[in-house]
Amino acid sequence: MIPFDQRTESSREHDFLRALREGRVKPGDLSSACLPFPLKIQIQTQSLCNGACGFCPWTRTSISLPQGRMDEGLFYGLARQIAGRGVERVGLFLMNEPLLDSRLEEFTAVLKKKDPSLRVLVYTNGILLDGKRFESLARAGMDEIDISIPAFEADAYHRATGGLSFARLLANLEEIRSLISLDGDSFPRVHLVSLDITGRRDPAAAFEEKTGFPVLFKPLTNRAGLVDTKRFPSAPEKGPRPVPCQRPFVKAYILFNGDVLLCNCDWERTTVAGNLLEDSLERIWKSPLLMEIRKNHILGSHPEDSLCAKCDYPFLVES
């Protein structure tokens, strides 16, 4: 497991993936062996972003594909399906900037009321996360906020994000740190996250000292062939063979219109397993399409034109 992902891996996920990667789950066993419902779910409550990061396909797909906001009735119905099903984490983000949605607090409160055991989180660029919004999300019950930091100096940050304000980010982090210092237990856990690219570690250490927040690193991936990793200073070392990816076995990804995607790398929406306006998440999760993809992961072989065949992530995961 990639260390960045391992930090959120529960014992249920760990045990299942270990059996999968040790070959103890055979293709013919999938119907009985697969998890009955996803452990982790990401929900795109709206599809827009205020950035234009060079490592993100958003600038292309925002023009070529329909965009929108999730209907509240669809979200409430999904929240009812999730409650009591053993879901561990719900991320109110997917291929977007989640804080552009003013309903995040309401949606967080709905999820926590229906199932208090859920951990609700967002992954954000942090530009809209000032102290007031941080307090508001905390009151709603948000558990965790991850903030993407693509660069640690003003000029580099401006270039990397397509013009977002580094000064605004720093001011927001200072407001958040001040609030946490008063009563850390009352606020969501905050993580700063950056891609593990050559030359990032030293400036990250200085940034940690300046802001008071540690930086977590995750590997740069090609996002199923949509990002040319050769453009960046370094690319992660790949293993000799792909390992079954946890995403189709553990996670569900839901777009604003109710479409259930195979993966958070499917920015072009090529592999839609079903739509929640037409079917339940449980039935979509067990659909023939997803079962066939899972079988291909076990066999280590995918159709040449498939999303998974273009992705480098399974080569980065340790068995």
QUIHU-V865244 format. One record per pair of residues at least 24 apart in sequence whose C-alpha atoms are under 10 Angstrom apart, sorted by the first residue. I is the first residue (numbers start at 1). J is the second residue. Records with the same first field share a line. If there is no record, write none. Layout:
BEGIN
I=J ; J
END
This chain:
BEGIN
1=243 ; 245 ; 246 ; 314 ; 316 ; 317 ; 318 ; 319
2=218 ; 219 ; 313 ; 314 ; 316 ; 317 ; 318 ; 319
3=216 ; 217 ; 218 ; 219 ; 317 ; 318
4=193 ; 216 ; 217 ; 218 ; 219
5=218 ; 246 ; 317
8=40 ; 88 ; 89
9=39 ; 40 ; 88
10=39 ; 88
12=39 ; 88 ; 250
13=39 ; 40 ; 88 ; 246 ; 249 ; 250
14=246
16=246 ; 249 ; 250
17=244 ; 245 ; 246 ; 249 ; 250 ; 319
18=319
20=243 ; 244 ; 245 ; 246 ; 249 ; 297 ; 298 ; 319
21=243 ; 244 ; 245 ; 246 ; 297 ; 298 ; 318 ; 319
22=243 ; 244 ; 298 ; 319
23=244 ; 298 ; 299
24=298
25=295 ; 298
26=295 ; 298 ; 299
27=291 ; 292 ; 294 ; 295 ; 296 ; 297 ; 298 ; 299
28=295
29=295
30=286 ; 291 ; 292 ; 294 ; 295 ; 298
31=286 ; 291
34=249 ; 250 ; 285 ; 286 ; 291 ; 294
35=249 ; 250 ; 285 ; 286
36=85 ; 86 ; 249 ; 250 ; 282 ; 283 ; 285 ; 286
37=82 ; 85 ; 86 ; 87 ; 249 ; 250 ; 251 ; 252 ; 281 ; 282 ; 283 ; 284 ; 285 ; 286
38=82 ; 85 ; 86 ; 87 ; 88 ; 89 ; 247 ; 248 ; 249 ; 250 ; 251 ; 252 ; 253 ; 281 ; 282 ; 285
39=82 ; 85 ; 86 ; 87 ; 88 ; 89 ; 90 ; 249 ; 250 ; 251 ; 252
40=86 ; 87 ; 88 ; 89 ; 90 ; 91 ; 118 ; 119 ; 247 ; 250 ; 251 ; 252 ; 253
41=82 ; 87 ; 88 ; 89 ; 90 ; 91 ; 92 ; 93 ; 94 ; 120 ; 250 ; 251 ; 252 ; 253 ; 254
42=89 ; 90 ; 91 ; 92 ; 93 ; 94 ; 95 ; 120 ; 121 ; 122 ; 251 ; 252 ; 253 ; 254 ; 255 ; 260 ; 263 ; 264
43=70 ; 75 ; 78 ; 90 ; 91 ; 92 ; 93 ; 94 ; 95 ; 98 ; 122 ; 252 ; 253 ; 254 ; 255 ; 256 ; 258 ; 260
44=68 ; 69 ; 70 ; 75 ; 91 ; 92 ; 93 ; 94 ; 95 ; 96 ; 97 ; 98 ; 101 ; 253 ; 254 ; 255 ; 256 ; 257 ; 258
45=69 ; 70 ; 71 ; 72 ; 74 ; 75 ; 92 ; 93 ; 94 ; 96 ; 97 ; 98 ; 99 ; 100 ; 101 ; 103 ; 104 ; 107 ; 254 ; 255 ; 256 ; 257 ; 258
46=70 ; 71 ; 92 ; 93 ; 94 ; 95 ; 96 ; 97 ; 98 ; 99 ; 100 ; 101 ; 103 ; 255 ; 256 ; 257
47=93 ; 94 ; 95 ; 96 ; 97 ; 98 ; 100 ; 101 ; 255 ; 256 ; 257
48=94 ; 95 ; 96 ; 97 ; 98 ; 99 ; 100 ; 101
49=95 ; 96 ; 97 ; 98 ; 99 ; 100 ; 124 ; 125
50=96 ; 97 ; 98 ; 99 ; 100 ; 125 ; 127 ; 128 ; 161 ; 162 ; 163 ; 164
51=96 ; 97 ; 125 ; 127 ; 158 ; 160 ; 161 ; 162 ; 163 ; 164
52=158 ; 159 ; 160 ; 161 ; 162 ; 163 ; 164
53=150 ; 157 ; 158 ; 159 ; 160 ; 161 ; 162 ; 163 ; 164
54=150 ; 159 ; 160 ; 161 ; 162 ; 227 ; 231 ; 232
55=150 ; 160 ; 161 ; 195 ; 220 ; 221 ; 222 ; 223 ; 226 ; 227 ; 228 ; 229 ; 231 ; 232
56=95 ; 161 ; 222 ; 223 ; 226 ; 227 ; 265 ; 267
57=95 ; 223 ; 226 ; 227 ; 265 ; 266 ; 267 ; 268
58=95 ; 96 ; 267 ; 268
59=162
60=267 ; 268
61=95 ; 267 ; 268 ; 269
62=95 ; 96 ; 267 ; 268
64=268
65=267 ; 268 ; 269
66=257
67=255 ; 256 ; 257
68=255 ; 256 ; 257
69=101 ; 255 ; 256 ; 257
70=101 ; 254 ; 255 ; 256 ; 257 ; 258
71=256 ; 257 ; 258
72=103 ; 107
74=256 ; 257 ; 258 ; 276 ; 277
75=107 ; 110 ; 111 ; 256 ; 258 ; 276
76=107 ; 110 ; 111
77=276 ; 277 ; 280
78=111 ; 254 ; 258 ; 276 ; 277 ; 280 ; 281
79=107 ; 108 ; 110 ; 111 ; 112 ; 113 ; 114 ; 115
80=110 ; 111 ; 114 ; 115
81=114 ; 280 ; 281 ; 282
82=111 ; 114 ; 115 ; 118 ; 281 ; 282
83=111 ; 112 ; 113 ; 114 ; 115 ; 116 ; 117 ; 118
84=114 ; 115 ; 116 ; 117 ; 118
85=115 ; 282
86=115 ; 117 ; 118
87=115 ; 117 ; 118 ; 119 ; 250 ; 251
88=115 ; 117 ; 118 ; 119 ; 120
89=117 ; 118 ; 119 ; 120 ; 121 ; 143 ; 251
90=118 ; 119 ; 120 ; 121 ; 122 ; 251 ; 252
91=119 ; 120 ; 121 ; 122 ; 123 ; 144 ; 145 ; 253
92=120 ; 121 ; 122 ; 123 ; 142 ; 254
93=121 ; 122 ; 123 ; 124 ; 253 ; 254 ; 255
94=122 ; 123 ; 124 ; 253 ; 254 ; 255 ; 256 ; 264 ; 265 ; 267
95=123 ; 255 ; 264 ; 265 ; 266 ; 267
96=123 ; 124 ; 125
97=122 ; 123 ; 124 ; 125 ; 126 ; 127 ; 128
98=122 ; 123 ; 124 ; 125 ; 126 ; 128
99=123 ; 124 ; 125 ; 126 ; 127 ; 128 ; 129 ; 133
100=124 ; 128
102=133
104=136 ; 137 ; 140 ; 142
105=133 ; 136 ; 137 ; 138 ; 139 ; 140 ; 141 ; 142
106=137 ; 140 ; 141
107=140 ; 141 ; 142
108=137 ; 138 ; 139 ; 140 ; 141 ; 142 ; 143
109=137 ; 138 ; 139 ; 140 ; 141 ; 142
110=140 ; 141
111=140 ; 141 ; 142
112=140 ; 141 ; 142 ; 143
113=140 ; 141
116=141
118=142 ; 143
119=143 ; 144
120=144 ; 145 ; 188
121=145 ; 146 ; 188 ; 189 ; 190
122=146 ; 147
123=147 ; 148 ; 191 ; 192 ; 193
124=148 ; 149 ; 192 ; 193
125=149 ; 150 ; 161 ; 164 ; 169 ; 192 ; 193
126=168 ; 169 ; 170 ; 172 ; 173 ; 192
127=164 ; 165 ; 166 ; 167 ; 168 ; 169 ; 170 ; 171 ; 172 ; 173
128=168 ; 169 ; 172
129=168 ; 169 ; 171 ; 172 ; 173 ; 175 ; 176
130=168 ; 169 ; 170 ; 171 ; 172 ; 173 ; 174 ; 175 ; 176
131=171 ; 172 ; 173 ; 174 ; 175 ; 176 ; 177 ; 178 ; 179 ; 180
132=172 ; 175 ; 176 ; 179
133=172 ; 176
134=172 ; 175 ; 176 ; 179 ; 180 ; 187 ; 188
135=176 ; 179 ; 180 ; 186 ; 187 ; 188
136=187
137=187 ; 188
138=186 ; 187 ; 188 ; 189
139=186 ; 187 ; 188
141=186 ; 187 ; 188
142=187 ; 188 ; 189
143=186 ; 187 ; 188 ; 189 ; 190
144=187 ; 188 ; 189 ; 190 ; 191
145=187 ; 188 ; 189 ; 190 ; 191 ; 192
146=188 ; 189 ; 190 ; 191 ; 192 ; 193 ; 216
147=173 ; 190 ; 191 ; 192 ; 193 ; 194 ; 215 ; 216
148=191 ; 192 ; 193 ; 194 ; 195 ; 215 ; 216
149=192 ; 193 ; 194 ; 195 ; 204 ; 215 ; 216 ; 217
150=192 ; 193 ; 194 ; 195 ; 196 ; 197 ; 200
151=194 ; 195 ; 200 ; 203 ; 204 ; 207
152=194 ; 200 ; 201 ; 202 ; 203 ; 204 ; 205 ; 206 ; 207 ; 208
153=203 ; 204 ; 207
170=207 ; 210 ; 211
171=211
173=211 ; 212 ; 213
174=210 ; 211 ; 212 ; 213
176=211
177=211 ; 212 ; 213
190=214
191=215 ; 216
192=216 ; 217
193=217 ; 218
194=218 ; 219 ; 220
195=219 ; 220 ; 221
196=220 ; 233 ; 234 ; 235 ; 236
197=232 ; 233 ; 234 ; 235 ; 236
198=232 ; 233 ; 234 ; 235 ; 236
199=233 ; 234
200=233
219=313 ; 316
220=312 ; 313 ; 316
221=265 ; 311 ; 312 ; 313 ; 314 ; 316
222=265 ; 310 ; 311 ; 312 ; 313
223=263 ; 264 ; 265 ; 266 ; 267 ; 307 ; 308 ; 310 ; 311 ; 312 ; 313
224=263 ; 264 ; 265 ; 266 ; 267 ; 306 ; 307 ; 308 ; 309 ; 310 ; 311 ; 312 ; 313
225=265 ; 266 ; 307 ; 308 ; 309 ; 310 ; 311 ; 312
226=265 ; 266 ; 267 ; 268 ; 310 ; 311
227=311
236=312 ; 313 ; 315 ; 316
237=315 ; 316
238=312 ; 313 ; 314 ; 315 ; 316 ; 317 ; 318
239=312 ; 314 ; 315 ; 316 ; 317 ; 318 ; 319
240=315 ; 316
241=300 ; 314 ; 315 ; 316 ; 317 ; 319
242=297 ; 298 ; 299 ; 300 ; 301 ; 309 ; 311 ; 312 ; 313 ; 314 ; 315 ; 316 ; 317 ; 318 ; 319
243=297 ; 298 ; 299 ; 300 ; 313 ; 314 ; 315 ; 316 ; 317 ; 318 ; 319
244=294 ; 295 ; 296 ; 297 ; 298 ; 299 ; 300 ; 313 ; 314 ; 315 ; 317 ; 318 ; 319
245=294 ; 297 ; 298 ; 300 ; 308 ; 313 ; 314 ; 315 ; 316 ; 317 ; 319
246=294 ; 297 ; 314 ; 317
247=294 ; 314
248=285 ; 290 ; 291 ; 293 ; 294 ; 297
249=285 ; 290 ; 291 ; 293 ; 294 ; 297
250=285
251=285
252=281 ; 284 ; 285
254=281
260=284 ; 285
261=290
262=289 ; 290 ; 293 ; 307 ; 308
263=307 ; 308
265=307 ; 308 ; 311 ; 313
266=307 ; 308
268=307
269=307
270=306 ; 307
271=306 ; 307
END
